[in-house]
């Protein structure tokens, strides 16, 4: 990985020097437009991370509550409902996303 | 899958009949608490789906803008930045999530 990073840094000296972020185009208008779009993407990423963390904590709390009351560790019908929801909205990516979410929600086994 | 679903429905007749969602516990207080937590989880899932869709559209727009101006198809340093961001916040799950997001953002190849 270090070699890969070093090779890429050598290709993109501007960014490595702390200058403007690399947009992959030398056209100023396009570059400006891309930077604007990336601002919103960065904001979305911060929201995704916060929601992910909140969801994992809530889901682990569900599991602890259930087990403390003598219930089951998992509820398969609920997991299937979540898989269906994400698959219906986002297709195959949704299934992958839901599998990650479910795993994070189960917490350390 | 149909057989699997049928087997599960047989185990959980209440839910299959449209009654209360299955919480996996027979303790009423715990069950009520779980249903409350799930409401927020469901809300988070709706937000995650909306953000995912918005992000994919924006990211595909970035790619189209860049290529239309004669730029590169991808910017590896930007992809690495996103991978780092998610890995730092969410660990190994974050890497997986970022890989899915990057793929969705590239759009149909």
Backbone of each chain as ProteinMPNN parsed JSONL, in Angstrom:
{"seq_chain_A": "XXXXXXXXXXXXXXXXXXXXXXXXXXXXXXXXXXXXXXXXXXXXXXXXXXXXXXXXXXXXXXXXXXXXXXXXXXXXXXXXXXXXXXXXXXXXXXXXXXXXXXXXXXXXX", "coords_chain_A": {"N_chain_A": [[0.832, -1.214, 0.0], [1.945, 1.252, 0.772], [3.796, 1.754, -1.246], [2.118, 1.972, -3.401], [0.649, 4.242, -2.724], [2.704, 6.119, -2.662], [3.439, 6.14, -5.351], [1.185, 7.207, -6.481], [1.035, 9.719, -5.312], [3.246, 10.854, -6.457], [2.286, 11.191, -9.005], [0.433, 13.153, -8.645], [1.26, 15.859, -7.775], [0.286, 18.397, -7.011], [-1.873, 18.087, -5.218], [-0.63, 16.634, -3.231], [0.998, 18.525, -2.2], [-0.665, 20.026, -0.707], [-2.226, 21.773, -2.11], [-4.969, 22.833, -4.24], [-7.71, 20.486, -4.237], [-7.506, 17.521, -6.183], [-9.251, 17.299, -9.142], [-9.341, 15.873, -11.434], [-9.678, 16.979, -13.902], [-8.667, 19.466, -16.247], [-10.11, 21.594, -16.985], [-11.303, 24.657, -15.966], [-14.021, 25.441, -15.311], [-15.412, 23.01, -15.176], [-13.958, 21.816, -13.169], [-14.521, 23.457, -11.009], [-17.253, 23.03, -10.762], [-17.266, 20.351, -10.08], [-16.016, 20.459, -7.583], [-17.966, 21.74, -6.115], [-20.05, 19.844, -6.162], [-18.779, 17.831, -4.773], [-18.649, 18.911, -2.228], [-21.25, 18.621, -1.22], [-21.373, 15.854, -1.332], [-19.449, 15.201, 0.578], [-20.709, 16.127, 2.843], [-22.931, 14.448, 2.899], [-21.578, 12.061, 3.386], [-20.675, 12.48, 5.977], [-23.137, 12.493, 7.27], [-24.018, 9.894, 6.706], [-22.156, 8.375, 8.126], [-22.699, 9.176, 10.779], [-25.356, 8.312, 11.037], [-25.017, 5.61, 10.643], [-23.513, 4.895, 12.911], [-25.321, 5.565, 14.942], [-27.408, 3.829, 14.326], [-26.221, 1.284, 14.632], [-25.732, 1.286, 17.375], [-28.34, 1.463, 18.409], [-29.438, -0.891, 17.421], [-27.901, -2.808, 18.633], [-28.699, -2.343, 21.184], [-31.335, -3.194, 21.039], [-30.898, -5.949, 20.745], [-29.65, -6.555, 23.184], [-31.686, -5.901, 24.983], [-33.608, -7.752, 24.28], [-32.374, -10.227, 24.81], [-31.855, -9.972, 27.526], [-34.372, -10.205, 28.529], [-34.931, -12.774, 28.232], [-35.394, -13.51, 25.651], [-34.93, -14.285, 22.111], [-31.717, -14.392, 20.379], [-31.514, -13.34, 17.829], [-33.89, -12.077, 15.4], [-35.18, -13.543, 12.813], [-37.164, -12.888, 10.949], [-37.343, -10.155, 11.111], [-34.813, -9.387, 10.249], [-34.99, -10.244, 7.65], [-36.951, -8.547, 6.701], [-35.596, -6.116, 6.726], [-33.533, -6.613, 4.902], [-35.116, -6.938, 2.61], [-36.241, -4.388, 2.362], [-34.017, -2.721, 1.775], [-33.056, -3.946, -0.528], [-35.19, -3.63, -2.27], [-35.2, -0.864, -2.566], [-32.613, -0.206, -3.436], [-31.557, -2.161, -5.033], [-29.119, -4.679, -5.927], [-26.906, -3.578, -4.608], [-28.179, -2.649, -2.372], [-28.815, -4.961, -0.976], [-26.246, -5.783, -0.229], [-25.513, -3.609, 1.359], [-27.452, -3.785, 3.393], [-26.732, -6.229, 4.544], [-24.288, -5.56, 5.687], [-25.161, -3.629, 7.518], [-26.803, -5.165, 9.177], [-24.941, -6.885, 10.273], [-23.334, -5.083, 11.685], [-25.207, -4.26, 13.509], [-25.581, -6.432, 15.081], [-23.451, -6.483, 16.688], [-20.43, -7.189, 18.639], [-19.846, -10.623, 18.656]], "CA_chain_A": [[0.0, 0.0, 0.0], [2.795, 2.439, 0.854], [4.38, 1.979, -2.569], [1.009, 2.413, -4.257], [0.371, 5.626, -2.34], [3.84, 6.938, -3.087], [3.366, 6.272, -6.807], [0.095, 8.107, -6.832], [1.426, 11.061, -4.874], [4.184, 11.357, -7.459], [1.501, 11.599, -10.174], [-0.461, 14.264, -8.33], [2.044, 16.673, -6.851], [-0.45, 19.556, -6.507], [-2.612, 17.73, -4.024], [0.316, 16.201, -2.201], [1.569, 19.731, -1.598], [-1.7, 20.741, 0.039], [-2.892, 22.738, -2.981], [-6.352, 22.489, -4.578], [-7.967, 19.059, -4.398], [-7.429, 17.031, -7.558], [-10.583, 16.99, -9.667], [-9.217, 14.985, -12.583], [-9.894, 17.705, -15.148], [-7.932, 20.736, -16.263], [-11.044, 22.657, -17.367], [-11.632, 25.336, -14.696], [-15.448, 25.402, -14.995], [-15.759, 21.641, -14.765], [-13.296, 21.582, -11.894], [-15.283, 24.193, -10.0], [-18.528, 22.335, -10.615], [-16.975, 19.106, -9.352], [-15.739, 20.779, -6.17], [-19.262, 22.025, -5.494], [-20.746, 18.565, -5.96], [-18.081, 17.085, -3.719], [-18.996, 19.447, -0.903], [-22.471, 17.955, -0.762], [-21.033, 14.441, -1.096], [-18.755, 15.115, 1.876], [-21.739, 16.323, 3.868], [-23.685, 13.186, 2.936], [-20.744, 11.042, 4.032], [-20.712, 12.704, 7.431], [-24.448, 12.038, 7.75], [-24.053, 8.428, 6.628], [-21.357, 7.842, 9.24], [-23.426, 9.41, 12.036], [-26.527, 7.435, 11.059], [-24.506, 4.237, 10.807], [-23.146, 4.69, 14.312], [-26.538, 5.582, 15.763], [-28.164, 2.615, 14.038], [-25.553, 0.13, 15.24], [-25.942, 1.352, 18.823], [-29.742, 1.137, 18.677], [-29.692, -2.279, 17.102], [-27.274, -3.609, 19.694], [-29.561, -2.179, 22.36], [-32.47, -4.104, 20.814], [-30.447, -7.318, 21.035], [-29.417, -6.711, 24.629], [-32.997, -5.879, 25.637], [-34.302, -9.017, 24.002], [-31.739, -11.344, 25.519], [-32.023, -9.773, 28.98], [-35.732, -10.599, 28.909], [-35.065, -14.204, 27.949], [-35.81, -13.715, 24.256], [-33.963, -14.857, 21.179], [-30.593, -13.511, 20.049], [-31.856, -12.667, 16.573], [-35.246, -12.319, 14.885], [-34.905, -13.676, 11.379], [-38.163, -12.207, 10.113], [-36.974, -8.73, 11.115], [-33.643, -9.238, 9.381], [-35.44, -10.4, 6.263], [-37.678, -7.311, 6.371], [-34.594, -5.079, 6.442], [-32.919, -6.976, 3.614], [-36.087, -6.647, 1.53], [-36.377, -2.933, 2.247], [-32.849, -2.151, 1.087], [-32.952, -4.501, -1.876], [-36.222, -3.006, -3.102], [-34.856, 0.542, -2.849], [-31.273, 0.021, -4.007], [-31.098, -3.297, -5.835], [-28.092, -5.575, -5.373], [-26.131, -2.803, -3.636], [-28.991, -2.567, -1.161], [-28.634, -6.211, -0.245], [-24.924, -5.738, 0.393], [-25.563, -2.608, 2.419], [-28.242, -4.32, 4.504], [-25.949, -7.268, 5.224], [-23.315, -4.854, 6.535], [-25.896, -2.999, 8.621], [-27.25, -6.209, 10.105], [-23.772, -7.375, 11.006], [-22.945, -4.042, 12.642], [-26.25, -4.186, 14.53], [-25.482, -7.581, 15.993], [-22.369, -6.171, 17.627], [-19.429, -8.251, 18.821], [-20.521, -11.889, 19.046]], "C_chain_A": [[0.865, 1.263, 0.0], [3.375, 2.778, -0.516], [3.331, 2.535, -3.522], [0.711, 3.891, -3.987], [1.48, 6.543, -2.848], [3.783, 7.174, -4.596], [2.291, 7.277, -7.186], [0.422, 9.546, -6.452], [2.363, 11.689, -5.909], [3.436, 11.849, -8.699], [0.701, 12.868, -9.919], [0.209, 15.203, -7.345], [1.24, 17.829, -6.255], [-1.15, 19.207, -5.195], [-1.665, 17.346, -2.895], [0.944, 17.411, -1.502], [0.536, 20.558, -0.833], [-2.39, 21.801, -0.796], [-4.337, 22.275, -3.239], [-6.553, 20.972, -4.672], [-7.984, 18.698, -5.888], [-8.841, 16.677, -8.06], [-10.535, 16.104, -10.904], [-9.522, 15.649, -13.911], [-9.116, 19.014, -15.093], [-8.829, 21.893, -16.701], [-11.538, 23.364, -16.107], [-13.118, 25.264, -14.337], [-15.864, 24.032, -14.475], [-15.181, 21.368, -13.383], [-14.073, 22.243, -10.756], [-16.602, 23.495, -9.706], [-18.34, 21.059, -9.783], [-16.738, 19.397, -7.866], [-17.035, 21.085, -5.422], [-20.032, 20.744, -5.198], [-20.086, 17.777, -4.822], [-18.384, 17.618, -2.326], [-20.236, 18.761, -0.349], [-22.198, 16.47, -0.501], [-20.339, 14.282, 0.26], [-19.737, 15.255, 3.037], [-22.563, 15.032, 4.026], [-22.869, 12.117, 3.66], [-20.729, 11.227, 5.545], [-22.042, 12.23, 8.01], [-24.541, 10.516, 7.755], [-23.306, 7.814, 7.81], [-22.103, 8.003, 10.569], [-24.634, 8.479, 12.14], [-26.106, 5.983, 11.275], [-24.205, 3.955, 12.28], [-24.372, 4.652, 15.217], [-27.309, 4.276, 15.576], [-27.546, 1.391, 14.705], [-25.796, 0.112, 16.75], [-27.374, 0.951, 19.179], [-30.0, -0.355, 18.488], [-29.064, -3.202, 18.141], [-28.089, -3.514, 20.99], [-30.805, -3.081, 22.242], [-32.062, -5.525, 21.21], [-30.251, -7.551, 22.526], [-30.744, -6.769, 25.387], [-33.695, -7.229, 25.475], [-33.696, -10.153, 24.814], [-31.903, -11.216, 27.025], [-33.411, -10.213, 29.436], [-35.98, -12.069, 28.567], [-35.496, -14.498, 26.519], [-34.688, -14.278, 23.399], [-32.838, -13.867, 20.88], [-30.904, -12.697, 18.79], [-33.333, -12.916, 16.266], [-35.125, -12.341, 13.362], [-35.907, -12.922, 10.513], [-37.864, -10.713, 10.033], [-35.764, -8.509, 10.192], [-34.067, -9.34, 7.914], [-36.162, -9.137, 5.805], [-36.69, -6.208, 5.979], [-33.88, -5.357, 5.119], [-33.848, -6.61, 2.455], [-36.179, -5.149, 1.27], [-35.229, -2.334, 1.438], [-32.724, -2.68, -0.335], [-33.971, -3.832, -2.79], [-35.836, -1.575, -3.492], [-33.584, 0.671, -3.672], [-30.734, -1.152, -4.819], [-30.024, -4.108, -5.127], [-27.206, -4.853, -4.354], [-26.868, -2.726, -2.302], [-28.86, -3.816, -0.322], [-27.295, -6.2, 0.478], [-24.894, -4.761, 1.567], [-26.312, -3.144, 3.639], [-27.474, -5.395, 5.257], [-24.904, -6.639, 6.141], [-24.001, -4.244, 7.751], [-26.318, -4.037, 9.655], [-26.071, -6.726, 10.927], [-23.346, -6.36, 12.064], [-23.942, -3.994, 13.798], [-26.207, -5.342, 15.505], [-24.396, -7.343, 17.027], [-21.4, -7.324, 17.745], [-20.116, -9.515, 19.316], [-19.814, -12.547, 20.229]], "O_chain_A": [[0.553, 2.231, -0.693], [3.437, 3.946, -0.899], [3.597, 3.427, -4.327], [0.545, 4.681, -4.916], [1.213, 7.612, -3.396], [4.049, 8.281, -5.064], [2.467, 8.088, -8.095], [0.115, 10.477, -7.196], [2.287, 12.883, -6.197], [3.872, 12.787, -9.366], [0.333, 13.577, -10.856], [-0.232, 15.326, -6.202], [1.481, 18.211, -5.11], [-1.04, 19.925, -4.202], [-1.89, 17.7, -1.738], [1.368, 17.321, -0.35], [0.834, 21.658, -0.368], [-3.08, 22.657, -0.242], [-4.853, 21.418, -2.521], [-5.665, 20.257, -5.136], [-8.423, 19.483, -6.729], [-9.53, 15.852, -7.46], [-11.573, 15.636, -11.373], [-9.615, 14.975, -14.937], [-8.93, 19.594, -14.023], [-8.377, 23.035, -16.784], [-12.144, 22.718, -15.251], [-13.451, 25.048, -13.172], [-16.57, 23.914, -13.474], [-15.836, 20.763, -12.534], [-14.256, 21.662, -9.686], [-17.017, 23.382, -8.552], [-19.146, 20.741, -8.909], [-17.21, 18.659, -7.001], [-17.185, 20.738, -4.251], [-20.595, 20.582, -4.116], [-20.765, 17.141, -4.016], [-18.378, 16.862, -1.354], [-20.284, 18.372, 0.818], [-22.735, 15.898, 0.447], [-20.615, 13.335, 0.996], [-19.611, 14.593, 4.067], [-22.848, 14.593, 5.141], [-23.413, 11.354, 4.458], [-20.767, 10.256, 6.3], [-22.086, 11.645, 9.092], [-25.077, 9.921, 8.69], [-23.772, 6.85, 8.417], [-22.134, 7.081, 11.384], [-24.903, 7.923, 13.205], [-26.761, 5.233, 11.999], [-24.591, 2.918, 12.822], [-24.463, 3.833, 16.131], [-27.801, 3.69, 16.541], [-28.256, 0.561, 15.273], [-26.037, -0.945, 17.333], [-27.599, 0.198, 20.127], [-30.686, -0.991, 19.288], [-29.624, -4.243, 18.485], [-28.159, -4.459, 21.774], [-31.261, -3.653, 23.232], [-32.793, -6.214, 21.922], [-30.627, -8.592, 23.064], [-30.913, -7.569, 26.307], [-34.286, -7.764, 26.414], [-34.413, -10.943, 25.428], [-32.068, -12.214, 27.726], [-33.601, -10.556, 30.603], [-37.117, -12.54, 28.612], [-35.915, -15.613, 26.212], [-33.642, -14.691, 23.9], [-32.981, -12.663, 21.096], [-30.589, -11.51, 18.712], [-33.944, -13.841, 16.8], [-34.987, -11.302, 12.716], [-35.547, -12.381, 9.468], [-38.105, -10.082, 9.004], [-35.724, -7.534, 9.442], [-33.564, -8.615, 7.056], [-36.007, -8.706, 4.662], [-36.92, -5.464, 5.025], [-33.653, -4.447, 4.321], [-33.415, -6.046, 1.45], [-36.192, -4.699, 0.124], [-35.45, -1.536, 0.528], [-32.33, -1.946, -1.242], [-33.668, -3.504, -3.937], [-36.11, -1.131, -4.607], [-33.482, 1.56, -4.518], [-29.579, -1.134, -5.244], [-30.012, -4.216, -3.901], [-26.801, -5.444, -3.353], [-26.249, -2.736, -1.237], [-28.8, -3.744, 0.905], [-27.213, -6.563, 1.651], [-24.327, -5.047, 2.622], [-25.866, -2.979, 4.774], [-27.555, -5.467, 6.483], [-24.665, -7.131, 7.243], [-23.495, -4.328, 8.871], [-26.203, -3.81, 10.859], [-26.196, -6.97, 12.127], [-23.036, -6.726, 13.198], [-23.563, -3.717, 14.936], [-26.728, -5.252, 16.617], [-24.416, -7.928, 18.11], [-21.525, -8.324, 17.037], [-20.876, -9.479, 20.284], [-20.237, -13.608, 20.689]]}, "seq_chain_B": "XXXXXXXXXXXXXXXXXXXXXXXXXXXXXXXXXXXXXXXXXXXXXXXXXXXXXXXXXXXXXXXXXXXXXXXXXXXXXXXXXXXXXXXXXXXXXXXXXXXXXXXXXXXXX", "coords_chain_B": {"N_chain_B": [[-35.255, -20.287, -1.446], [-37.972, -19.802, -1.059], [-38.819, -22.023, 0.402], [-37.386, -21.665, 2.718], [-38.465, -19.283, 3.662], [-41.101, -20.105, 4.038], [-40.767, -21.953, 6.092], [-39.97, -20.301, 8.12], [-42.154, -18.62, 8.453], [-43.956, -20.443, 9.42], [-42.946, -20.785, 11.938], [-43.463, -18.392, 13.1], [-46.273, -17.49, 13.517], [-47.87, -15.333, 14.384], [-46.882, -12.912, 13.3], [-47.055, -13.5, 10.595], [-49.731, -13.476, 10.263], [-50.34, -10.85, 10.211], [-50.394, -9.633, 12.635], [-49.029, -8.117, 15.658], [-45.658, -6.933, 15.222], [-42.993, -9.272, 15.309], [-41.013, -9.488, 18.111], [-39.248, -11.141, 19.323], [-39.227, -11.638, 22.001], [-41.088, -12.555, 24.92], [-41.675, -10.933, 26.97], [-43.595, -8.256, 27.96], [-42.797, -5.529, 28.527], [-40.144, -5.394, 27.579], [-40.62, -6.004, 24.93], [-42.133, -3.828, 24.109], [-40.289, -1.788, 24.438], [-38.397, -2.547, 22.537], [-39.888, -2.221, 20.2], [-40.115, 0.523, 20.146], [-37.434, 1.313, 19.791], [-37.011, 0.2, 17.312], [-38.587, 1.8, 15.708], [-37.128, 4.181, 15.42], [-34.898, 3.079, 14.188], [-36.038, 2.283, 11.776], [-36.615, 4.753, 10.697], [-34.048, 5.78, 10.42], [-33.148, 3.994, 8.481], [-34.681, 4.758, 6.294], [-33.611, 7.29, 5.88], [-30.954, 6.604, 5.323], [-31.26, 5.274, 2.888], [-32.27, 7.317, 1.241], [-30.12, 9.137, 1.314], [-28.139, 7.572, 0.197], [-29.079, 7.253, -2.419], [-29.095, 9.906, -3.288], [-26.377, 10.487, -3.079], [-25.199, 8.686, -4.907], [-26.234, 9.661, -7.308], [-25.107, 12.247, -7.375], [-22.406, 11.64, -7.414], [-22.158, 10.269, -9.784], [-22.726, 12.335, -11.451], [-20.508, 13.94, -11.043], [-18.569, 12.32, -12.281], [-19.483, 12.312, -14.939], [-19.297, 15.033, -15.556], [-16.552, 15.409, -15.341], [-15.534, 13.703, -17.341], [-16.754, 14.751, -19.602], [-15.381, 17.082, -19.86], [-13.013, 16.296, -20.756], [-11.468, 15.076, -18.855], [-10.191, 12.652, -16.444], [-11.528, 9.276, -15.931], [-11.769, 8.304, -13.348], [-10.708, 9.442, -10.082], [-8.156, 8.554, -8.317], [-6.99, 9.437, -5.927], [-9.024, 10.778, -4.674], [-10.847, 8.712, -4.252], [-9.379, 7.227, -2.483], [-9.27, 8.949, -0.331], [-11.936, 8.913, 0.492], [-12.278, 6.23, 1.205], [-10.477, 6.177, 3.371], [-11.71, 7.967, 5.125], [-14.123, 6.654, 5.831], [-13.128, 4.299, 6.888], [-11.658, 5.193, 9.054], [-13.693, 6.189, 10.669], [-15.482, 4.053, 11.022], [-14.161, 1.644, 11.09], [-13.41, -1.702, 9.94], [-15.901, -2.293, 8.811], [-16.475, 0.167, 7.756], [-14.71, 0.391, 5.634], [-15.776, -1.539, 3.914], [-18.297, -0.437, 3.478], [-17.587, 1.977, 2.221], [-16.445, 0.997, -0.117], [-18.686, -0.041, -1.387], [-20.153, 2.325, -1.722], [-18.456, 3.773, -3.414], [-18.528, 2.185, -5.67], [-21.22, 2.387, -6.362], [-21.252, 5.054, -6.965], [-19.793, 5.229, -9.241], [-21.426, 4.38, -11.171], [-23.182, 2.757, -13.95], [-20.891, 0.908, -15.836]], "CA_chain_B": [[-35.667, -19.169, -0.578], [-39.394, -19.95, -0.724], [-38.935, -23.028, 1.465], [-36.843, -21.038, 3.923], [-39.479, -18.325, 4.113], [-42.26, -20.87, 4.525], [-40.412, -22.545, 7.378], [-39.924, -19.258, 9.13], [-43.525, -18.174, 8.678], [-44.593, -21.453, 10.265], [-42.463, -20.59, 13.306], [-43.884, -17.092, 13.614], [-47.608, -17.297, 12.956], [-48.472, -14.035, 14.719], [-46.497, -11.908, 12.323], [-47.556, -13.892, 9.272], [-51.155, -13.133, 10.21], [-50.506, -9.401, 10.227], [-50.507, -9.151, 14.016], [-47.877, -7.342, 16.131], [-44.359, -7.393, 14.721], [-42.281, -10.21, 16.171], [-39.862, -8.845, 18.749], [-38.326, -12.17, 19.804], [-39.317, -11.799, 23.46], [-42.474, -12.599, 25.369], [-41.837, -9.959, 28.062], [-44.266, -7.093, 27.342], [-42.014, -4.289, 28.632], [-39.008, -5.489, 26.654], [-41.168, -5.973, 23.582], [-42.518, -2.446, 23.853], [-39.033, -1.033, 24.311], [-37.812, -2.925, 21.241], [-40.671, -1.599, 19.121], [-39.744, 1.941, 20.111], [-36.104, 1.418, 19.181], [-37.134, -0.124, 15.889], [-39.157, 2.948, 14.976], [-36.022, 5.062, 15.048], [-34.08, 2.344, 13.205], [-36.729, 2.354, 10.475], [-36.44, 6.124, 10.217], [-32.647, 5.844, 9.965], [-33.031, 3.254, 7.219], [-35.219, 5.603, 5.218], [-32.616, 8.344, 5.621], [-29.788, 5.991, 4.666], [-31.618, 4.993, 1.493], [-32.364, 8.594, 0.513], [-28.765, 9.685, 1.171], [-27.439, 6.691, -0.746], [-29.523, 7.572, -3.777], [-28.611, 11.245, -3.635], [-24.929, 10.421, -3.244], [-24.87, 7.998, -6.159], [-26.554, 10.568, -8.414], [-24.111, 13.322, -7.379], [-21.105, 11.102, -7.769], [-22.204, 9.988, -11.224], [-22.662, 13.648, -12.111], [-19.087, 14.317, -11.006], [-17.863, 11.558, -13.312], [-19.893, 12.798, -16.271], [-18.717, 16.376, -15.723], [-15.116, 15.28, -15.547], [-15.236, 13.104, -18.646], [-17.196, 15.673, -20.658], [-14.379, 18.147, -20.006], [-11.753, 15.685, -21.189], [-10.694, 14.626, -17.699], [-10.067, 11.207, -16.213], [-12.769, 8.626, -15.526], [-11.745, 8.226, -11.886], [-9.597, 10.131, -9.41], [-7.822, 7.586, -7.264], [-6.701, 10.07, -4.631], [-10.322, 11.075, -4.075], [-11.413, 7.441, -3.772], [-8.621, 6.831, -1.289], [-9.705, 9.852, 0.74], [-13.238, 8.436, 0.972], [-12.016, 4.971, 1.926], [-9.848, 6.51, 4.657], [-12.707, 8.62, 5.975], [-15.055, 5.664, 6.376], [-12.403, 3.32, 7.707], [-11.307, 5.824, 10.336], [-14.888, 6.362, 11.504], [-16.269, 2.839, 11.249], [-13.341, 0.432, 11.07], [-13.473, -2.585, 8.765], [-17.212, -2.092, 8.179], [-16.405, 1.415, 7.001], [-14.052, 0.102, 4.355], [-16.755, -2.237, 3.062], [-19.333, 0.541, 3.11], [-17.013, 2.912, 1.254], [-16.286, 0.308, -1.408], [-20.024, -0.082, -2.002], [-20.504, 3.691, -2.127], [-17.646, 4.142, -4.575], [-19.038, 1.443, -6.828], [-22.501, 2.997, -6.743], [-20.982, 6.382, -7.495], [-19.23, 5.138, -10.591], [-22.542, 4.151, -12.082], [-23.0, 1.662, -14.901], [-19.634, 1.105, -16.598]], "C_chain_B": [[-37.116, -19.332, -0.145], [-39.567, -20.922, 0.431], [-38.472, -22.433, 2.79], [-37.874, -20.08, 4.528], [-40.657, -19.061, 4.716], [-41.983, -21.445, 5.901], [-40.446, -21.482, 8.464], [-41.32, -18.753, 9.474], [-44.232, -19.155, 9.609], [-44.183, -21.276, 11.72], [-43.03, -19.315, 13.935], [-45.266, -16.733, 13.082], [-48.193, -15.919, 13.233], [-48.16, -12.997, 13.653], [-47.062, -12.231, 10.95], [-49.03, -13.517, 9.137], [-51.394, -11.623, 10.263], [-50.672, -8.842, 11.63], [-49.263, -8.339, 14.374], [-46.579, -7.841, 15.516], [-43.685, -8.267, 15.768], [-41.069, -9.523, 16.787], [-38.88, -9.855, 19.315], [-38.299, -12.314, 21.313], [-40.783, -11.828, 23.849], [-42.721, -11.648, 26.544], [-42.418, -8.662, 27.494], [-43.443, -5.805, 27.406], [-40.861, -4.285, 27.636], [-39.506, -5.359, 25.224], [-41.529, -4.548, 23.184], [-41.284, -1.572, 23.621], [-38.403, -1.295, 22.945], [-38.568, -2.25, 20.1], [-40.35, -0.107, 18.997], [-38.391, 2.154, 19.435], [-36.189, 1.151, 17.681], [-37.73, 1.017, 15.083], [-38.05, 3.888, 14.516], [-35.109, 4.369, 14.021], [-34.731, 2.423, 11.818], [-36.567, 3.734, 9.844], [-35.011, 6.291, 9.682], [-32.502, 5.134, 8.623], [-33.585, 4.066, 6.054], [-34.231, 6.721, 4.87], [-31.402, 7.782, 4.889], [-30.07, 5.757, 3.186], [-31.664, 6.288, 0.677], [-30.975, 9.191, 0.281], [-27.959, 8.871, 0.162], [-27.794, 7.078, -2.179], [-29.017, 8.943, -4.212], [-27.107, 11.215, -3.914], [-24.535, 9.775, -4.567], [-25.118, 8.924, -7.344], [-25.504, 11.68, -8.521], [-22.765, 12.815, -7.886], [-21.055, 10.765, -9.27], [-22.138, 11.295, -12.021], [-21.218, 14.168, -12.12], [-18.34, 13.619, -12.146], [-18.201, 12.045, -14.718], [-19.274, 14.167, -16.556], [-17.229, 16.279, -16.065], [-14.806, 14.741, -16.944], [-15.637, 14.022, -19.795], [-16.176, 16.789, -20.886], [-13.012, 17.575, -20.387], [-10.887, 15.19, -20.048], [-10.676, 13.113, -17.57], [-11.402, 10.606, -15.778], [-12.869, 8.582, -13.993], [-10.609, 9.103, -11.361], [-9.237, 9.292, -8.189], [-7.574, 8.237, -5.919], [-7.998, 10.414, -3.905], [-10.951, 9.789, -3.527], [-10.683, 7.002, -2.495], [-9.031, 7.675, -0.085], [-11.026, 9.358, 1.353], [-13.083, 7.125, 1.733], [-11.44, 5.259, 3.306], [-10.87, 7.072, 5.639], [-13.627, 7.586, 6.636], [-14.341, 4.644, 7.262], [-12.063, 3.924, 9.058], [-12.516, 5.928, 11.261], [-15.509, 5.034, 11.914], [-15.465, 1.55, 11.202], [-13.538, -0.388, 9.797], [-14.82, -2.464, 8.044], [-17.198, -0.837, 7.301], [-15.738, 1.217, 5.651], [-15.046, -0.565, 3.4], [-17.823, -1.268, 2.567], [-18.804, 1.494, 2.042], [-16.838, 2.257, -0.108], [-17.629, 0.219, -2.136], [-20.414, 1.299, -2.524], [-19.737, 4.104, -3.38], [-18.165, 3.444, -5.828], [-20.346, 2.063, -7.315], [-22.28, 4.353, -7.41], [-20.376, 6.363, -8.89], [-20.317, 4.921, -11.622], [-22.257, 3.013, -13.024], [-21.752, 1.918, -15.751], [-19.852, 0.913, -18.102]], "O_chain_B": [[-37.461, -19.038, 0.999], [-40.366, -20.681, 1.336], [-39.075, -22.661, 3.838], [-38.115, -20.074, 5.736], [-41.155, -18.688, 5.778], [-42.849, -21.43, 6.775], [-40.893, -21.732, 9.583], [-41.629, -18.491, 10.636], [-45.008, -18.754, 10.476], [-44.956, -21.572, 12.631], [-43.068, -19.182, 15.158], [-45.418, -15.796, 12.298], [-48.934, -15.388, 12.406], [-49.048, -12.297, 13.166], [-47.497, -11.336, 10.226], [-49.518, -13.271, 8.034], [-52.539, -11.179, 10.351], [-51.056, -7.683, 11.79], [-48.523, -7.918, 13.485], [-46.414, -9.043, 15.31], [-43.801, -8.02, 16.968], [-40.198, -9.033, 16.069], [-37.79, -9.479, 19.746], [-37.454, -13.025, 21.856], [-41.622, -11.207, 23.196], [-43.838, -11.564, 27.054], [-41.797, -8.035, 26.636], [-43.399, -5.062, 26.426], [-40.632, -3.297, 26.939], [-38.886, -4.683, 24.403], [-41.263, -4.118, 22.062], [-41.256, -0.732, 22.722], [-37.934, -0.371, 22.282], [-37.959, -1.765, 19.146], [-40.318, 0.448, 17.899], [-38.227, 3.057, 18.615], [-35.514, 1.804, 16.885], [-37.412, 1.182, 13.905], [-38.036, 4.334, 13.368], [-34.611, 5.011, 13.096], [-34.045, 2.609, 10.813], [-36.405, 3.868, 8.631], [-34.804, 6.875, 8.618], [-31.81, 5.624, 7.73], [-33.022, 4.059, 4.96], [-34.045, 7.051, 3.699], [-30.886, 8.398, 3.957], [-29.217, 6.012, 2.336], [-31.156, 6.341, -0.443], [-30.681, 9.689, -0.806], [-27.192, 9.423, -0.627], [-26.92, 7.211, -3.037], [-28.57, 9.126, -5.344], [-26.628, 11.837, -4.863], [-23.643, 10.261, -5.262], [-24.315, 8.974, -8.276], [-25.062, 12.016, -9.62], [-22.086, 13.473, -8.675], [-20.032, 10.957, -9.927], [-21.573, 11.348, -13.112], [-20.774, 14.766, -13.1], [-17.578, 14.249, -12.879], [-17.326, 12.175, -15.573], [-18.789, 14.424, -17.658], [-16.726, 16.97, -16.951], [-13.93, 15.255, -17.639], [-14.965, 14.076, -20.825], [-16.112, 17.37, -21.97], [-11.997, 18.27, -20.348], [-9.703, 14.913, -20.241], [-11.095, 12.392, -18.476], [-12.294, 11.318, -15.318], [-13.94, 8.801, -13.427], [-9.683, 9.456, -12.09], [-9.925, 9.32, -7.169], [-7.905, 7.665, -4.88], [-8.067, 10.352, -2.677], [-11.528, 9.799, -2.44], [-11.29, 6.479, -1.561], [-9.125, 7.175, 1.036], [-11.206, 9.384, 2.57], [-13.691, 6.938, 2.787], [-11.86, 4.66, 4.296], [-10.897, 6.709, 6.814], [-13.875, 7.638, 7.84], [-14.892, 4.185, 8.263], [-12.165, 3.256, 10.088], [-12.394, 5.776, 12.476], [-16.008, 4.901, 13.031], [-16.042, 0.464, 11.267], [-13.796, 0.156, 8.724], [-14.877, -2.525, 6.816], [-17.828, -0.793, 6.245], [-16.149, 1.803, 4.65], [-15.139, -0.199, 2.228], [-18.2, -1.279, 1.396], [-19.498, 1.783, 1.068], [-17.059, 2.893, -1.138], [-17.696, 0.385, -3.354], [-20.94, 1.427, -3.629], [-20.299, 4.709, -4.293], [-18.232, 4.038, -6.904], [-20.556, 2.241, -8.515], [-23.028, 4.747, -8.304], [-20.437, 7.349, -9.625], [-20.149, 5.239, -12.799], [-21.215, 2.365, -12.925], [-21.58, 3.0, -16.311], [-18.909, 1.04, -18.883]]}, "name": "protein", "num_of_chains": 2, "seq": "XXXXXXXXXXXXXXXXXXXXXXXXXXXXXXXXXXXXXXXXXXXXXXXXXXXXXXXXXXXXXXXXXXXXXXXXXXXXXXXXXXXXXXXXXXXXXXXXXXXXXXXXXXXXXXXXXXXXXXXXXXXXXXXXXXXXXXXXXXXXXXXXXXXXXXXXXXXXXXXXXXXXXXXXXXXXXXXXXXXXXXXXXXXXXXXXXXXXXXXXXXXXXXXXXXXXXXXXXX"}
